[in-house]
Amino acid sequence: MEKQNGNGTTFDGRILTDGELTRLVSAEMIKMGFVPSLKGFPCMRELVLLALKEQKVDKLMKMYDTVAEKFGTKGESLERNARTLVSKSYYHDEGFANLYGYFGLRVTYTPPTVGQILALFTEYMAAVLF
């Protein structure tokens, strides 16, 4: 697995197209416990893709606004959808047990914030990709 370069993101020695990267992130999100039927799923996926591109989770509200513009909505609406996704996914089936387990964390009774789960999942995806 290799790092992102000027030509795109590489995975297992080959360059991924944007569509392939999006599908890979979606599949990993589902594997890690995100509920794909919720409205916030594509929003969170875009936040993850943006964080991977910038290689950091910084200034979350600015990230919300950037992604919200792509969806033709407001940052506040996107934030609400992302919060709902995190909350509902947390209490669905095993929640984020797989994601937490990857980092050696224990699942608690309180769901994480969007920023916390975005940072954890982005770190996980960076490890998978790079």
Wavefront OBJ file of the C-alpha trace (Angstrom):
o trace
v 0.000 0.000 0.000
v 1.350 3.367 -0.958
v 0.754 7.028 -0.320
v -1.204 9.592 -2.236
v 0.838 11.303 -4.893
v 0.217 13.923 -7.523
v -1.461 11.365 -9.786
v -3.990 10.076 -7.238
v -4.274 7.647 -4.369
v -2.586 4.301 -4.770
v -3.786 1.077 -3.186
v -2.028 -2.270 -3.521
v 0.321 -0.802 -6.095
v -2.268 0.718 -8.420
v -3.727 4.194 -8.749
v -7.358 4.459 -7.684
v -9.838 6.591 -9.560
v -12.051 8.921 -7.517
v -14.938 6.486 -7.987
v -12.893 3.523 -6.766
v -11.731 5.468 -3.723
v -15.327 6.495 -2.966
v -16.494 2.867 -3.220
v -13.629 1.693 -1.024
v -14.411 4.302 1.653
v -18.126 3.378 1.500
v -17.373 -0.327 1.908
v -15.073 0.315 4.859
v -17.628 2.630 6.481
v -20.240 -0.122 6.295
v -17.758 -2.679 7.609
v -16.967 -0.411 10.550
v -20.599 0.082 11.528
v -21.969 3.119 9.679
v -25.610 2.704 8.621
v -25.686 3.379 4.844
v -29.435 4.056 4.634
v -29.162 7.270 6.648
v -29.016 10.662 4.959
v -25.728 11.511 6.678
v -23.854 8.560 5.133
v -22.849 10.280 1.868
v -22.057 13.447 3.832
v -19.729 11.597 6.199
v -18.132 9.776 3.260
v -17.356 13.125 1.622
v -15.955 14.459 4.912
v -13.680 11.398 5.097
v -12.575 11.839 1.472
v -11.842 15.527 2.131
v -9.894 14.681 5.295
v -7.886 12.026 3.422
v -7.132 14.490 0.642
v -5.973 17.150 3.094
v -4.424 14.481 5.357
v -5.939 16.050 8.476
v -9.194 16.705 10.284
v -8.977 20.396 11.000
v -11.497 23.223 11.243
v -14.510 20.940 11.161
v -17.016 23.731 10.472
v -15.036 24.760 7.381
v -15.054 21.127 6.243
v -18.838 21.014 6.766
v -19.274 24.110 4.607
v -17.027 22.720 1.850
v -18.927 19.423 1.689
v -22.331 21.085 2.142
v -21.680 23.213 -0.934
v -21.203 20.015 -2.947
v -24.596 18.737 -1.718
v -26.315 22.090 -2.232
v -27.147 22.546 1.445
v -25.881 24.436 4.489
v -23.099 23.395 6.836
v -25.525 23.270 9.766
v -27.762 20.803 7.938
v -24.820 18.621 7.015
v -23.594 18.699 10.618
v -27.026 17.594 11.876
v -27.119 14.726 9.353
v -23.605 13.649 10.350
v -24.536 13.767 14.068
v -27.618 11.651 13.389
v -25.521 9.150 11.411
v -22.980 8.825 14.215
v -25.632 8.508 16.923
v -27.847 5.983 15.107
v -24.877 3.967 13.835
v -23.460 3.851 17.338
v -26.574 2.159 18.695
v -27.132 -0.071 15.629
v -25.969 -3.701 15.861
v -22.401 -3.665 17.175
v -22.039 0.049 16.611
v -18.459 1.061 16.091
v -17.034 -2.005 17.870
v -14.906 -2.916 14.825
v -13.529 0.603 14.475
v -12.887 0.982 18.192
v -11.321 -2.481 18.307
v -8.892 -1.542 15.537
v -7.465 1.153 17.828
v -7.730 -0.950 20.997
v -10.495 1.272 22.382
v -13.540 0.139 24.300
v -17.044 1.132 23.298
v -18.625 3.363 25.927
v -22.268 4.168 26.634
v -22.041 7.624 25.114
v -21.702 8.033 21.344
v -18.647 9.919 20.091
v -18.836 13.330 18.481
v -18.717 13.686 14.710
v -15.199 15.108 14.992
v -13.998 12.157 17.074
v -15.445 9.509 14.778
v -14.288 11.378 11.667
v -10.739 11.554 13.033
v -10.760 7.861 14.023
v -12.194 6.660 10.737
v -9.909 8.882 8.661
v -6.915 7.526 10.573
v -8.169 3.991 9.927
v -8.610 4.690 6.194
v -5.153 6.237 5.996
v -3.725 3.027 7.478
v -5.716 0.924 4.984
v -4.686 3.047 1.997
v -1.189 4.120 2.843
l 1 2 3 4 5 6 7 8 9 10 11 12 13 14 15 16 17 18 19 20 21 22 23 24 25 26 27 28 29 30 31 32 33 34 35 36 37 38 39 40 41 42 43 44 45 46 47 48 49 50 51 52 53 54 55 56 57 58 59 60 61 62 63 64 65 66 67 68 69 70 71 72 73 74 75 76 77 78 79 80 81 82 83 84 85 86 87 88 89 90 91 92 93 94 95 96 97 98 99 100 101 102 103 104 105 106 107 108 109 110 111 112 113 114 115 116 117 118 119 120 121 122 123 124 125 126 127 128 129 130
